Amino acid sequence: MALTLYLHPLASFCHKVLIGLYENGTPFEAKIVDFADPGSAAAHLERWPVGKIPVLHDGGTGRVVPETSIIVEYLEQHYPGPVRLLPDDAERLLEVRLWDRFYDLYVSVPMQKIVTDRIRPEGGHDPHGVAEAHATLATAYAMIEGQLLGRQWATGDDFTMADCAALPALFFAAIVHPFGDDQAQLAAYLERLLLRPSVERVIAEARPWFKFFPYREAMPKRFLEAAE
């Protein structure tokens, strides 16, 4: 198979790329990177020395493609499918890229700060950093609530790369920093995302791993039922 995606089933940034792949039914092989296994970790560092996942390898060209947004754009260029995740119109494309980065940087990153702080060793916690992460999420939620007014998806009527980024970001962020009662647009948007077939598949595949999520006790039971 030409495409191999190196990932971990619980990693939110991997979910972003998986949604893009499933939206278009793009054939690929998934390979789990186990950073607890020295061999698996070393092989991945050889592949991409920064050590982040996901990373796409195109066996047809020998190219290694890192970074989620770059992977989605690479797939759009070289393995296009029926769902256009990046619009042709230049202005609309800028809007998609903006909100793709917004969800990555201002929802996913602070969410991960809160999650990883919980599993830090005694004496290694960063309460100030966690408080800043919660404040960033509060600001981001308020901005998204306004952005979604009159929109079906993140930037309009079409499902795009921005929505691929939004789902894993909001899915996990809503667990560690719940939406406010005044954020009905945001809550409804997440529910629309969860009904998307590509998203349903990603959640189903991740479900057995949810038991390892550091905030598992706060995760809605509907996502844990099959993980028990």
C-alpha positions in Angstrom: 0.0 0.0 0.0 1.4 3.4 -1.0 0.4 5.4 2.1 1.3 4.6 5.7 0.2 6.7 8.6 2.3 6.5 11.8 0.0 7.3 14.7 -1.4 6.5 18.1 -5.1 5.7 18.4 -5.6 8.1 21.4 -3.7 11.1 19.9 -6.1 13.9 19.0 -3.8 15.2 16.2 -3.9 11.8 14.6 -7.7 11.9 14.7 -7.6 15.0 12.6 -5.7 13.3 9.8 -7.8 10.1 10.1 -11.0 12.1 9.6 -9.6 13.5 6.4 -8.6 10.1 5.1 -12.0 8.6 6.0 -13.9 11.5 4.4 -12.4 10.5 1.1 -12.1 6.7 1.6 -8.3 7.1 0.9 -6.6 3.7 1.2 -3.7 3.6 3.7 -2.1 1.5 6.3 -2.1 2.6 10.0 0.9 1.7 12.1 1.0 2.5 15.8 4.0 4.3 17.2 4.7 3.0 20.8 7.0 5.5 22.5 7.3 3.1 25.5 9.0 0.6 23.1 12.6 1.7 22.5 12.6 0.1 19.1 9.4 1.7 17.9 10.4 5.1 19.3 13.9 4.9 17.7 12.3 3.9 14.3 10.0 6.9 14.5 12.8 9.3 15.5 14.7 8.1 12.4 11.6 8.8 10.4 11.0 12.3 11.9 13.6 13.4 14.5 11.1 15.9 16.1 9.3 12.7 17.3 5.8 14.0 16.8 2.9 12.1 15.4 1.2 11.6 13.0 3.6 11.3 10.1 2.6 10.1 6.7 4.9 8.0 4.5 4.2 7.9 0.8 5.7 4.7 -0.5 5.1 5.7 -4.1 7.5 8.7 -3.8 9.4 7.8 -0.7 8.3 11.1 0.8 7.8 11.6 4.6 5.1 14.1 5.3 4.8 15.5 8.9 2.4 18.0 10.5 -1.3 17.5 10.3 -2.3 20.4 8.1 0.5 19.6 5.7 -0.6 16.0 5.6 -4.2 16.9 4.8 -3.0 19.3 2.1 -0.6 16.7 0.7 -3.5 14.2 0.4 -5.7 16.8 -1.3 -3.0 17.4 -3.9 -1.8 13.9 -4.6 -4.7 11.6 -3.5 -7.8 13.7 -4.1 -11.2 12.3 -3.3 -14.9 13.4 -3.6 -14.8 15.6 -0.5 -12.8 18.8 -1.1 -11.3 19.7 2.3 -9.5 22.8 1.0 -11.6 25.1 -1.3 -10.3 26.5 -4.6 -11.3 30.0 -3.8 -8.4 31.9 -2.3 -10.3 33.9 0.2 -12.3 30.8 1.4 -9.0 28.9 1.6 -7.5 31.5 3.9 -10.5 31.2 6.2 -10.2 27.4 6.3 -6.5 27.6 7.1 -7.1 30.2 9.8 -9.7 28.1 11.7 -7.7 25.0 11.2 -4.8 26.7 12.9 -7.1 28.2 15.5 -8.4 24.8 16.6 -4.9 23.3 16.7 -3.2 26.2 18.6 -5.9 27.6 20.8 -8.0 24.5 21.6 -5.9 21.4 21.1 -2.6 22.8 22.5 -4.1 24.1 25.8 -6.2 21.0 26.1 -3.1 18.9 25.9 -1.4 21.1 28.5 -4.2 20.4 31.0 -4.2 16.6 30.2 -0.5 16.1 30.4 -0.1 18.0 33.6 -2.3 15.4 35.3 0.2 12.7 34.6 3.3 14.6 35.6 5.3 13.2 38.5 4.8 14.6 42.0 6.5 18.0 42.2 6.5 18.5 38.5 3.0 20.0 38.1 2.5 23.5 36.5 -0.6 25.0 38.1 0.1 28.4 36.5 0.5 26.9 33.1 -2.8 24.9 33.6 -4.6 28.1 34.7 -3.4 29.8 31.5 -4.5 26.9 29.4 -8.0 27.1 30.9 -8.1 30.8 30.2 -7.1 30.2 26.6 -9.9 27.7 26.2 -12.4 30.1 27.7 -11.4 32.7 25.2 -11.4 30.3 22.3 -14.8 28.9 23.1 -16.3 32.5 23.1 -14.7 33.2 19.7 -15.9 29.9 18.2 -19.4 30.5 19.6 -19.5 33.8 17.6 -17.9 32.2 14.5 -20.5 29.5 14.3 -23.6 31.8 14.1 -25.4 30.9 10.9 -22.8 28.3 9.9 -23.3 24.5 9.6 -19.5 23.8 9.7 -16.5 25.7 10.9 -16.3 28.1 8.0 -19.7 27.8 6.2 -21.8 25.2 4.5 -18.9 22.9 3.5 -17.0 20.4 5.7 -13.3 21.3 5.4 -9.9 20.8 7.0 -11.0 23.2 9.7 -13.7 20.7 10.8 -11.2 17.9 10.8 -9.1 19.9 13.3 -12.2 21.0 15.3 -13.5 17.5 16.2 -10.6 16.1 18.2 -9.8 19.5 19.7 -13.4 20.0 21.0 -14.0 16.4 21.8 -11.2 16.3 24.4 -11.3 19.9 25.4 -15.0 19.7 26.4 -14.0 17.0 28.9 -11.3 19.0 30.7 -13.0 22.4 30.2 -16.8 22.0 29.7 -18.7 24.4 27.5 -20.7 27.1 29.3 -24.5 27.2 29.4 -24.3 30.2 27.0 -22.4 28.3 24.4 -25.2 26.4 22.7 -23.8 27.0 19.2 -20.5 25.3 20.2 -22.3 22.3 21.8 -24.5 21.8 18.8 -21.6 22.0 16.5 -19.7 19.3 18.4 -22.8 17.1 18.2 -23.0 17.6 14.4 -19.4 16.6 14.1 -20.0 13.5 16.1 -22.7 12.4 13.7 -20.3 12.6 10.7 -19.5 9.0 9.5 -15.8 9.7 9.3 -15.9 10.9 12.9 -18.0 8.0 14.1 -15.3 5.7 12.7 -12.5 7.6 14.4 -14.3 7.5 17.8 -15.1 3.8 17.4 -11.4 3.0 16.7 -10.2 5.1 19.6 -12.8 3.8 22.1 -10.8 0.9 23.4 -8.0 3.3 24.2 -10.2 5.8 26.1 -9.5 3.9 29.4 -6.0 5.3 29.3 -7.2 8.9 29.0 -6.0 10.8 32.1 -9.4 12.4 32.6 -11.3 9.2 31.9 -13.6 9.8 34.9 -15.0 13.0 33.2 -15.5 11.4 29.8 -19.2 11.0 28.9 -20.4 7.5 29.4 -21.6 7.1 25.9 -18.0 7.1 24.7 -16.9 4.6 27.4 -19.5 1.9 27.1 -17.6 -0.2 24.6 -14.3 0.5 26.3 -15.0 -1.2 29.6 
